[in-house]
Amino acid sequence: MTNPQPADSEPLERLAERLRQGGPFAVITGAGLSTASGIPAYRDHKGQWQHRQPIQHQAFLQSDTVRRRYWARSFVGWPTVSQAQPNDGHRALASLAQSGHISALVTQNVDGLHQKAGSADVVELHGGISQVCCLHCHTRFARTAMQDWLTQANPHFDQNAARQAQTAPDGDAHLEDACYTHFQVPACPQCAGILKPDVVFFGDNVPRDRVALSTEKITQSQGLLVVGTSLMVYSGYRFAELAHRLGKPVLAINQGVTRADALLSIKVEQDCATALTALRALLQSMQQSD
């Protein structure tokens, strides 16, 4: 039985040939890869925001109201991301790494689905939503524990409003302001400090060690494959710019515009999971015919 190919498979065939002959490539992934797992993306195919603006780093640090709003929305949205499972795209990338076509995996996602799919040594540029960190003593806690603390602190939370809330990216949810006016946020059980998800909020900087590690991996690769991201945020775009500046090919699988379109050698405008599954099948077929 032949594997189904996405419509207009010619760009995908060229991409497969480039990986076969010129690999291994580093990969950078974004929210478009996880939409098939039920986690919404921030932007549409034109690179425009689809949801309310996310929490800003300085606002979270400075405002108790903003922290209540964040944790109330996270309290409602957390089950979506915690229960999400890897899709065929995540599994295809793990397989491509095992077959030697991928040398490194850098992700802008915080959902941990690459690791669940079996990918190793994933660089999480923006951290992982499954951990919570105290901003004072720097102790880390499991996000599941934080959910229990939030439940205990808010026994009268409006569950009807929670059920009606629209899911948003990265374990967020859209709630009316009245839903979190009296929401109680637990403090760190070690030192009573402020608890924050162990992720890089908008307006904050990616830690230098992650940038350095990602730079090293892309420099050592033969090229860069961009998957499911518009690269509108500079923390991701910088690596496409780096690869291009080093004379390495930059390829992409993404539905819609990317900030790096002018740098791309090949672009496959297909659903990520479908295209990656077909890419894996093409490379397996090429290997068998060699």
Phi and psi in degrees as GROMACS dihedral restraints (atoms count N, CA, C in turn):
[ dihedral_restraints ]
;  ai    aj    ak    al  type     phi  dphi    fc
    3     4     5     6     1   -83.0    20    10
    4     5     6     7     1   151.6    20    10
    6     7     8     9     1   -81.7    20    10
    7     8     9    10     1   137.6    20    10
    9    10    11    12     1   -65.2    20    10
   10    11    12    13     1   140.4    20    10
   12    13    14    15     1  -105.7    20    10
   13    14    15    16     1   144.4    20    10
   15    16    17    18     1   -64.2    20    10
   16    17    18    19     1   155.6    20    10
   18    19    20    21     1   -58.6    20    10
   19    20    21    22     1   148.3    20    10
   21    22    23    24     1    54.7    20    10
   22    23    24    25     1    63.5    20    10
   24    25    26    27     1   -82.6    20    10
   25    26    27    28     1    -3.0    20    10
   27    28    29    30     1   -59.2    20    10
   28    29    30    31     1   -46.5    20    10
   30    31    32    33     1   -60.6    20    10
   31    32    33    34     1   -36.2    20    10
   33    34    35    36     1   -67.7    20    10
   34    35    36    37     1   -37.7    20    10
   36    37    38    39     1   -65.3    20    10
   37    38    39    40     1   -39.2    20    10
   39    40    41    42     1   -66.8    20    10
   40    41    42    43     1   -38.0    20    10
   42    43    44    45     1   -64.4    20    10
   43    44    45    46     1   -42.8    20    10
   45    46    47    48     1   -61.8    20    10
   46    47    48    49     1   -41.9    20    10
   48    49    50    51     1   -64.5    20    10
   49    50    51    52     1   -39.2    20    10
   51    52    53    54     1   -64.6    20    10
   52    53    54    55     1   -41.7    20    10
   54    55    56    57     1   -66.1    20    10
   55    56    57    58     1   -39.6    20    10
   57    58    59    60     1   -65.8    20    10
   58    59    60    61     1   -43.2    20    10
   60    61    62    63     1   -89.6    20    10
   61    62    63    64     1   -30.5    20    10
   63    64    65    66     1  -119.5    20    10
   64    65    66    67     1    13.6    20    10
   66    67    68    69     1   -82.1    20    10
   67    68    69    70     1  -177.0    20    10
   69    70    71    72     1   -82.8    20    10
   70    71    72    73     1   153.8    20    10
   72    73    74    75     1  -104.7    20    10
   73    74    75    76     1   151.1    20    10
   75    76    77    78     1   -82.9    20    10
   76    77    78    79     1   155.7    20    10
   78    79    80    81     1  -127.9    20    10
   79    80    81    82     1   138.8    20    10
   81    82    83    84     1  -122.1    20    10
   82    83    84    85     1   129.6    20    10
   84    85    86    87     1  -117.9    20    10
   85    86    87    88     1   160.2    20    10
   87    88    89    90     1  -141.8    20    10
   88    89    90    91     1  -168.9    20    10
   90    91    92    93     1   -60.0    20    10
   91    92    93    94     1   -27.7    20    10
   93    94    95    96     1   -61.3    20    10
   94    95    96    97     1   -21.8    20    10
   96    97    98    99     1   -75.2    20    10
   97    98    99   100     1   -30.0    20    10
   99   100   101   102     1   -95.0    20    10
  100   101   102   103     1    -3.6    20    10
  102   103   104   105     1   -62.7    20    10
  103   104   105   106     1   -33.0    20    10
  105   106   107   108     1   -69.9    20    10
  106   107   108   109     1   -10.4    20    10
  108   109   110   111     1   -97.5    20    10
  109   110   111   112     1     6.6    20    10
  111   112   113   114     1    90.9    20    10
  112   113   114   115     1    10.4    20    10
  114   115   116   117     1  -103.1    20    10
  115   116   117   118     1   117.0    20    10
  117   118   119   120     1   -63.5    20    10
  118   119   120   121     1   153.6    20    10
  120   121   122   123     1   -94.3    20    10
  121   122   123   124     1   159.2    20    10
  123   124   125   126     1   -74.0    20    10
  124   125   126   127     1   -36.4    20    10
  126   127   128   129     1  -119.7    20    10
  127   128   129   130     1   157.7    20    10
  129   130   131   132     1   -90.0    20    10
  130   131   132   133     1  -172.3    20    10
  132   133   134   135     1   -67.6    20    10
  133   134   135   136     1   -14.8    20    10
  135   136   137   138     1   -95.9    20    10
  136   137   138   139     1     3.5    20    10
  138   139   140   141     1    82.4    20    10
  139   140   141   142     1    12.2    20    10
  141   142   143   144     1   -95.7    20    10
  142   143   144   145     1   151.6    20    10
  144   145   146   147     1   -62.1    20    10
  145   146   147   148     1   137.5    20    10
  147   148   149   150     1  -103.8    20    10
  148   149   150   151     1   -12.9    20    10
  150   151   152   153     1  -131.2    20    10
  151   152   153   154     1   177.1    20    10
  153   154   155   156     1   -59.1    20    10
  154   155   156   157     1   153.9    20    10
  156   157   158   159     1   -58.9    20    10
  157   158   159   160     1   136.9    20    10
  159   160   161   162     1   -71.0    20    10
  160   161   162   163     1   166.7    20    10
  162   163   164   165     1   -59.5    20    10
  163   164   165   166     1   135.9    20    10
  165   166   167   168     1   -93.5    20    10
  166   167   168   169     1   145.5    20    10
  168   169   170   171     1   -56.6    20    10
  169   170   171   172     1   -52.5    20    10
  171   172   173   174     1   -65.5    20    10
  172   173   174   175     1   -35.7    20    10
  174   175   176   177     1   -64.0    20    10
  175   176   177   178     1   -40.2    20    10
  177   178   179   180     1   -63.3    20    10
  178   179   180   181     1   -41.9    20    10
  180   181   182   183     1   -68.1    20    10
  181   182   183   184     1   -35.6    20    10
  183   184   185   186     1   -95.8    20    10
  184   185   186   187     1   -19.4    20    10
  186   187   188   189     1  -123.4    20    10
  187   188   189   190     1   121.7    20    10
  189   190   191   192     1   -63.2    20    10
  190   191   192   193     1   -35.9    20    10
  192   193   194   195     1   -63.1    20    10
  193   194   195   196     1   -43.5    20    10
  195   196   197   198     1   -63.8    20    10
  196   197   198   199     1   -39.4    20    10
  198   199   200   201     1   -65.8    20    10
  199   200   201   202     1   -40.4    20    10
  201   202   203   204     1   -61.7    20    10
  202   203   204   205     1   -42.6    20    10
  204   205   206   207     1   -62.7    20    10
  205   206   207   208     1   -45.3    20    10
  207   208   209   210     1   -59.6    20    10
  208   209   210   211     1   -51.3    20    10
  210   211   212   213     1   -71.5    20    10
  211   212   213   214     1   -29.6    20    10
  213   214   215   216     1   -65.5    20    10
  214   215   216   217     1   -44.5    20    10
  216   217   218   219     1   -67.6    20    10
  217   218   219   220     1   -39.4    20    10
  219   220   221   222     1   -67.3    20    10
  220   221   222   223     1   -36.8    20    10
  222   223   224   225     1   -56.7    20    10
  223   224   225   226     1   -40.5    20    10
  225   226   227   228     1   -78.6    20    10
  226   227   228   229     1   -39.5    20    10
  228   229   230   231     1   -85.9    20    10
  229   230   231   232     1   -18.0    20    10
  231   232   233   234     1   -54.7    20    10
  232   233   234   235     1   -44.0    20    10
  234   235   236   237     1   -56.3    20    10
  235   236   237   238     1   -32.5    20    10
  237   238   239   240     1   -61.4    20    10
  238   239   240   241     1   -46.4    20    10
  240   241   242   243     1   -80.4    20    10
  241   242   243   244     1   -33.2    20    10
  243   244   245   246     1   -70.0    20    10
  244   245   246   247     1   -30.2    20    10
  246   247   248   249     1   -94.0    20    10
  247   248   249   250     1    -5.8    20    10
  249   250   251   252     1   -64.6    20    10
  250   251   252   253     1   145.3    20    10
  252   253   254   255     1  -118.1    20    10
  253   254   255   256     1   151.7    20    10
  255   256   257   258     1   -58.3    20    10
  256   257   258   259     1   147.2    20    10
  258   259   260   261     1  -103.7    20    10
  259   260   261   262     1  -176.6    20    10
  261   262   263   264     1   -60.7    20    10
  262   263   264   265     1   -29.4    20    10
  264   265   266   267     1   -67.4    20    10
  265   266   267   268     1   -44.2    20    10
  267   268   269   270     1   -60.0    20    10
  268   269   270   271     1   -44.1    20    10
  270   271   272   273     1   -67.6    20    10
  271   272   273   274     1   -36.1    20    10
  273   274   275   276     1   -64.5    20    10
  274   275   276   277     1   -41.5    20    10
  276   277   278   279     1   -65.1    20    10
  277   278   279   280     1   -39.4    20    10
  279   280   281   282     1   -61.8    20    10
  280   281   282   283     1   -40.3    20    10
  282   283   284   285     1   -67.4    20    10
  283   284   285   286     1   -40.2    20    10
  285   286   287   288     1   -66.1    20    10
  286   287   288   289     1   -30.8    20    10
  288   289   290   291     1   -69.1    20    10
  289   290   291   292     1   -41.7    20    10
  291   292   293   294     1   -64.5    20    10
  292   293   294   295     1   -31.8    20    10
  294   295   296   297     1   -86.5    20    10
  295   296   297   298     1    -0.6    20    10
  297   298   299   300     1    89.1    20    10
  298   299   300   301     1     6.5    20    10
  300   301   302   303     1   -84.4    20    10
  301   302   303   304     1   -19.2    20    10
  303   304   305   306     1  -120.7    20    10
  304   305   306   307     1   131.5    20    10
  306   307   308   309     1  -102.3    20    10
  307   308   309   310     1   -20.5    20    10
  309   310   311   312     1  -158.6    20    10
  310   311   312   313     1   150.0    20    10
  312   313   314   315     1  -131.1    20    10
  313   314   315   316     1   115.4    20    10
  315   316   317   318     1  -112.8    20    10
  316   317   318   319     1   132.2    20    10
  318   319   320   321     1  -127.7    20    10
  319   320   321   322     1   143.9    20    10
  321   322   323   324     1   -88.6    20    10
  322   323   324   325     1    -9.3    20    10
  324   325   326   327     1   -78.9    20    10
  325   326   327   328     1   152.6    20    10
  327   328   329   330     1  -115.2    20    10
  328   329   330   331     1    10.1    20    10
  330   331   332   333     1   -86.2    20    10
  331   332   333   334     1   -10.2    20    10
  333   334   335   336     1    72.4    20    10
  334   335   336   337     1    12.2    20    10
  336   337   338   339     1   -73.1    20    10
  337   338   339   340     1   -27.0    20    10
  339   340   341   342     1   -61.9    20    10
  340   341   342   343     1   -44.7    20    10
  342   343   344   345     1   -65.9    20    10
  343   344   345   346     1   -40.1    20    10
  345   346   347   348     1   -61.6    20    10
  346   347   348   349     1   -30.2    20    10
  348   349   350   351     1   -82.0    20    10
  349   350   351   352     1    -8.1    20    10
  351   352   353   354     1   107.8    20    10
  352   353   354   355     1     3.5    20    10
  354   355   356   357     1   -72.9    20    10
  355   356   357   358     1   140.3    20    10
  357   358   359   360     1  -110.5    20    10
  358   359   360   361     1   156.7    20    10
  360   361   362   363     1    54.1    20    10
  361   362   363   364     1    43.6    20    10
  363   364   365   366     1   -76.5    20    10
  364   365   366   367     1   130.8    20    10
  366   367   368   369     1   -91.0    20    10
  367   368   369   370     1   112.5    20    10
  369   370   371   372     1   -93.0    20    10
  370   371   372   373     1    95.6    20    10
  372   373   374   375     1   -54.0    20    10
  373   374   375   376     1   -43.2    20    10
  375   376   377   378     1  -103.5    20    10
  376   377   378   379     1    15.4    20    10
  378   379   380   381     1    86.2    20    10
  379   380   381   382     1  -166.4    20    10
  381   382   383   384     1  -131.9    20    10
  382   383   384   385     1   131.4    20    10
  384   385   386   387     1   -72.5    20    10
  385   386   387   388     1   -11.6    20    10
  387   388   389   390     1   -78.8    20    10
  388   389   390   391     1    -2.6    20    10
  390   391   392   393     1  -123.0    20    10
  391   392   393   394     1   150.5    20    10
  393   394   395   396     1  -123.1    20    10
  394   395   396   397     1   140.5    20    10
  396   397   398   399     1  -124.3    20    10
  397   398   399   400     1   138.9    20    10
  399   400   401   402     1   -80.7    20    10
  400   401   402   403     1   128.4    20    10
  402   403   404   405     1   -74.8    20    10
  403   404   405   406     1   -11.3    20    10
  405   406   407   408     1   -98.6    20    10
  406   407   408   409     1   -58.1    20    10
  408   409   410   411     1   -97.4    20    10
  409   410   411   412     1    -7.2    20    10
  411   412   413   414     1    67.0    20    10
  412   413   414   415     1    15.4    20    10
  414   415   416   417     1   -68.5    20    10
  415   416   417   418     1   140.5    20    10
  417   418   419   420     1  -106.0    20    10
  418   419   420   421     1   144.5    20    10
  420   421   422   423     1  -131.9    20    10
  421   422   423   424     1   155.6    20    10
  423   424   425   426     1   -70.6    20    10
  424   425   426   427     1   140.5    20    10
  426   427   428   429     1   -61.9    20    10
  427   428   429   430     1   -29.9    20    10
  429   430   431   432     1   -62.6    20    10
  430   431   432   433     1   -36.1    20    10
  432   433   434   435     1   -66.4    20    10
  433   434   435   436     1   -41.1    20    10
  435   436   437   438     1   -61.0    20    10
  436   437   438   439     1   -37.2    20    10
  438   439   440   441     1   -62.9    20    10
  439   440   441   442     1   -38.8    20    10
  441   442   443   444     1   -65.2    20    10
  442   443   444   445     1   -42.2    20    10
  444   445   446   447     1   -64.7    20    10
  445   446   447   448     1   -40.3    20    10
  447   448   449   450     1   -64.5    20    10
  448   449   450   451     1   -39.7    20    10
  450   451   452   453     1   -62.5    20    10
  451   452   453   454     1   -45.2    20    10
  453   454   455   456     1   -66.5    20    10
  454   455   456   457     1   -34.1    20    10
  456   457   458   459     1   -80.0    20    10
  457   458   459   460     1   -15.0    20    10
  459   460   461   462     1  -132.4    20    10
  460   461   462   463     1    61.9    20    10
  462   463   464   465     1   -65.6    20    10
  463   464   465   466     1   -19.8    20    10
  465   466   467   468     1  -106.4    20    10
  466   467   468   469     1    17.6    20    10
  468   469   470   471     1   -60.4    20    10
  469   470   471   472     1   142.2    20    10
  471   472   473   474     1   -71.9    20    10
  472   473   474   475     1    95.3    20    10
  474   475   476   477     1   -68.5    20    10
  475   476   477   478     1   -27.7    20    10
  477   478   479   480     1   -64.9    20    10
  478   479   480   481     1   -43.1    20    10
  480   481   482   483     1   -63.4    20    10
  481   482   483   484     1   -36.8    20    10
  483   484   485   486     1   -64.0    20    10
  484   485   486   487     1   -41.1    20    10
  486   487   488   489     1   -66.9    20    10
  487   488   489   490     1   -28.3    20    10
  489   490   491   492     1   -88.5    20    10
  490   491   492   493     1    -9.9    20    10
  492   493   494   495     1   -67.1    20    10
  493   494   495   496     1   140.9    20    10
  495   496   497   498     1   -82.4    20    10
  496   497   498   499     1   133.8    20    10
  498   499   500   501     1   -67.7    20    10
  499   500   501   502     1   142.4    20    10
  501   502   503   504     1  -126.3    20    10
  502   503   504   505     1   172.4    20    10
  504   505   506   507     1   -61.2    20    10
  505   506   507   508     1   152.4    20    10
  507   508   509   510     1    54.9    20    10
  508   509   510   511     1    44.1    20    10
  510   511   512   513     1    74.6    20    10
  511   512   513   514     1    18.6    20    10
  513   514   515   516     1   -94.7    20    10
  514   515   516   517     1   170.5    20    10
  516   517   518   519     1  -154.2    20    10
  517   518   519   520     1   153.3    20    10
  519   520   521   522     1   -90.2    20    10
  520   521   522   523     1   114.4    20    10
  522   523   524   525     1  -121.1    20    10
  523   524   525   526     1   148.2    20    10
  525   526   527   528     1   -68.2    20    10
  526   527   528   529     1   150.7    20    10
  528   529   530   531     1   -56.1    20    10
  529   530   531   532     1   -37.0    20    10
  531   532   533   534     1   -63.2    20    10
  532   533   534   535     1   -21.3    20    10
  534   535   536   537     1   -69.9    20    10
  535   536   537   538     1   -23.1    20    10
  537   538   539   540     1  -119.9    20    10
  538   539   540   541     1    10.2    20    10
  540   541   542   543     1   -55.8    20    10
  541   542   543   544     1   -42.7    20    10
  543   544   545   546     1  -110.3    20    10
  544   545   546   547     1    18.8    20    10
  546   547   548   549     1   -68.6    20    10
  547   548   549   550     1   134.0    20    10
  549   550   551   552     1  -101.3    20    10
  550   551   552   553     1   129.0    20    10
  552   553   554   555     1  -108.8    20    10
  553   554   555   556     1   119.3    20    10
  555   556   557   558     1   -64.1    20    10
  556   557   558   559     1   148.8    20    10
  558   559   560   561     1   -91.8    20    10
  559   560   561   562     1   170.4    20    10
  561   562   563   564     1   -58.6    20    10
  562   563   564   565     1   127.8    20    10
  564   565   566   567     1   -69.7    20    10
  565   566   567   568     1   -13.5    20    10
  567   568   569   570     1   -87.4    20    10
  568   569   570   571     1   -41.1    20    10
  570   571   572   573     1  -138.8    20    10
  571   572   573   574     1     1.8    20    10
  573   574   575   576     1    69.1    20    10
  574   575   576   577     1    20.4    20    10
  576   577   578   579     1   -79.1    20    10
  577   578   579   580     1   178.3    20    10
  579   580   581   582     1   -78.7    20    10
  580   581   582   583     1   131.5    20    10
  582   583   584   585     1   -97.2    20    10
  583   584   585   586     1   135.9    20    10
  585   586   587   588     1  -136.3    20    10
  586   587   588   589     1   141.7    20    10
  588   589   590   591     1   -59.0    20    10
  589   590   591   592     1   144.3    20    10
  591   592   593   594     1   -81.6    20    10
  592   593   594   595     1    57.2    20    10
  594   595   596   597     1  -131.8    20    10
  595   596   597   598     1   161.9    20    10
  597   598   599   600     1   -87.3    20    10
  598   599   600   601     1   111.6    20    10
  600   601   602   603     1   -73.6    20    10
  601   602   603   604     1   160.9    20    10
  603   604   605   606     1   -60.1    20    10
  604   605   606   607     1   136.9    20    10
  606   607   608   609     1    93.1    20    10
  607   608   609   610     1    -8.6    20    10
  609   610   611   612     1  -101.4    20    10
  610   611   612   613     1   169.8    20    10
  612   613   614   615     1  -103.6    20    10
  613   614   615   616     1   142.6    20    10
  615   616   617   618     1   -65.9    20    10
  616   617   618   619     1   132.7    20    10
  618   619   620   621     1   -52.4    20    10
  619   620   621   622     1   141.5    20    10
  621   622   623   624     1   -61.0    20    10
  622   623   624   625     1   -34.0    20    10
  624   625   626   627     1   -67.5    20    10
  625   626   627   628     1   -33.4    20    10
  627   628   629   630     1   -70.2    20    10
  628   629   630   631     1   -40.0    20    10
  630   631   632   633     1   -62.9    20    10
  631   632   633   634     1   -44.4    20    10
  633   634   635   636     1   -63.5    20    10
  634   635   636   637     1   -43.0    20    10
  636   637   638   639     1   -65.6    20    10
  637   638   639   640     1   -42.9    20    10
  639   640   641   642     1   -64.5    20    10
  640   641   642   643     1   -41.5    20    10
  642   643   644   645     1   -60.4    20    10
  643   644   645   646     1   -44.0    20    10
  645   646   647   648     1   -61.6    20    10
  646   647   648   649     1   -45.7    20    10
  648   649   650   651     1   -65.7    20    10
  649   650   651   652     1   -39.3    20    10
  651   652   653   654     1   -72.2    20    10
  652   653   654   655     1   -36.7    20    10
  654   655   656   657     1   -62.7    20    10
  655   656   657   658     1   -36.1    20    10
  657   658   659   660     1   -82.0    20    10
  658   659   660   661     1   -11.9    20    10
  660   661   662   663     1   -84.0    20    10
  661   662   663   664     1   173.1    20    10
  663   664   665   666     1   -93.5    20    10
  664   665   666   667     1    -7.5    20    10
  666   667   668   669     1   175.1    20    10
  667   668   669   670     1  -179.1    20    10
  669   670   671   672     1  -129.0    20    10
  670   671   672   673     1   130.2    20    10
  672   673   674   675     1  -109.3    20    10
  673   674   675   676     1   120.5    20    10
  675   676   677   678     1   -95.9    20    10
  676   677   678   679     1   127.9    20    10
  678   679   680   681     1  -130.2    20    10
  679   680   681   682     1   118.6    20    10
  681   682   683   684     1    67.0    20    10
  682   683   684   685     1    35.7    20    10
  684   685   686   687     1  -147.6    20    10
  685   686   687   688     1   139.8    20    10
  687   688   689   690     1   -80.9    20    10
  688   689   690   691     1   -12.3    20    10
  690   691   692   693     1    57.8    20    10
  691   692   693   694     1    26.8    20    10
  693   694   695   696     1   -67.8    20    10
  694   695   696   697     1   -27.0    20    10
  696   697   698   699     1   -86.3    20    10
  697   698   699   700     1   133.1    20    10
  699   700   701   702     1   -62.1    20    10
  700   701   702   703     1   -28.1    20    10
  702   703   704   705     1   -58.0    20    10
  703   704   705   706     1   -26.6    20    10
  705   706   707   708     1   -98.1    20    10
  706   707   708   709     1   -40.3    20    10
  708   709   710   711     1   -60.0    20    10
  709   710   711   712     1   -33.2    20    10
  711   712   713   714     1   -56.0    20    10
  712   713   714   715     1   -29.4    20    10
  714   715   716   717     1   -79.8    20    10
  715   716   717   718     1   -31.9    20    10
  717   718   719   720     1   -66.1    20    10
  718   719   720   721     1   -41.0    20    10
  720   721   722   723     1   -62.9    20    10
  721   722   723   724     1   -42.1    20    10
  723   724   725   726     1   -61.8    20    10
  724   725   726   727     1   -50.0    20    10
  726   727   728   729     1   -59.9    20    10
  727   728   729   730     1   -43.2    20    10
  729   730   731   732     1   -64.3    20    10
  730   731   732   733     1   -41.6    20    10
  732   733   734   735     1   -64.2    20    10
  733   734   735   736     1   -30.9    20    10
  735   736   737   738     1   -83.5    20    10
  736   737   738   739     1     1.2    20    10
  738   739   740   741     1    80.4    20    10
  739   740   741   742     1    17.4    20    10
  741   742   743   744     1   -93.0    20    10
  742   743   744   745     1   143.7    20    10
  744   745   746   747     1   -66.9    20    10
  745   746   747   748     1   141.5    20    10
  747   748   749   750     1  -116.7    20    10
  748   749   750   751     1   119.2    20    10
  750   751   752   753     1  -116.4    20    10
  751   752   753   754     1   160.5    20    10
  753   754   755   756     1  -147.1    20    10
  754   755   756   757     1   144.2    20    10
  756   757   758   759     1  -120.5    20    10
  757   758   759   760     1   107.0    20    10
  759   760   761   762     1  -162.7    20    10
  760   761   762   763     1   136.4    20    10
  762   763   764   765     1   -87.3    20    10
  763   764   765   766     1   110.8    20    10
  765   766   767   768     1   107.1    20    10
  766   767   768   769     1  -176.3    20    10
  768   769   770   771     1   -71.8    20    10
  769   770   771   772     1   153.8    20    10
  771   772   773   774     1  -130.8    20    10
  772   773   774   775     1   156.0    20    10
  774   775   776   777     1   -64.8    20    10
  775   776   777   778     1   -21.3    20    10
  777   778   779   780     1   -99.6    20    10
  778   779   780   781     1    14.2    20    10
  780   781   782   783     1   -52.7    20    10
  781   782   783   784     1   -38.7    20    10
  783   784   785   786     1   -69.4    20    10
  784   785   786   787     1   -15.4    20    10
  786   787   788   789     1   -96.7    20    10
  787   788   789   790     1    -9.1    20    10
  789   790   791   792     1   -80.1    20    10
  790   791   792   793     1   136.5    20    10
  792   793   794   795     1   -84.0    20    10
  793   794   795   796     1   -38.5    20    10
  795   796   797   798     1  -141.3    20    10
  796   797   798   799     1   137.5    20    10
  798   799   800   801     1  -132.7    20    10
  799   800   801   802     1   127.0    20    10
  801   802   803   804     1  -107.2    20    10
  802   803   804   805     1   110.4    20    10
  804   805   806   807     1   -93.4    20    10
  805   806   807   808     1    76.8    20    10
  807   808   809   810     1  -137.1    20    10
  808   809   810   811     1   163.1    20    10
  810   811   812   813     1   -55.6    20    10
  811   812   813   814     1   133.8    20    10
  813   814   815   816     1   -60.0    20    10
  814   815   816   817     1   -48.5    20    10
  816   817   818   819     1   -62.5    20    10
  817   818   819   820     1   -43.2    20    10
  819   820   821   822     1   -64.7    20    10
  820   821   822   823     1   -46.8    20    10
  822   823   824   825     1   -66.8    20    10
  823   824   825   826     1   -41.6    20    10
  825   826   827   828     1   -67.8    20    10
  826   827   828   829     1   -36.2    20    10
  828   829   830   831     1   -63.0    20    10
  829   830   831   832     1   -44.0    20    10
  831   832   833   834     1   -67.6    20    10
  832   833   834   835     1   -36.6    20    10
  834   835   836   837     1   -62.2    20    10
  835   836   837   838     1   -45.2    20    10
  837   838   839   840     1   -59.8    20    10
  838   839   840   841     1   -43.2    20    10
  840   841   842   843     1   -64.7    20    10
  841   842   843   844     1   -40.1    20    10
  843   844   845   846     1   -63.1    20    10
  844   845   846   847     1   -44.6    20    10
  846   847   848   849     1   -66.9    20    10
  847   848   849   850     1   -36.9    20    10
  849   850   851   852     1   -63.8    20    10
  850   851   852   853     1   -41.5    20    10
  852   853   854   855     1   -65.7    20    10
  853   854   855   856     1   -40.9    20    10
  855   856   857   858     1   -63.7    20    10
  856   857   858   859     1   -40.8    20    10
  858   859   860   861     1   -65.1    20    10
  859   860   861   862     1   -38.8    20    10
  861   862   863   864     1   -68.1    20    10
  862   863   864   865     1   -29.3    20    10
  864   865   866   867     1   -87.8    20    10
  865   866   867   868     1    -9.7    20    10
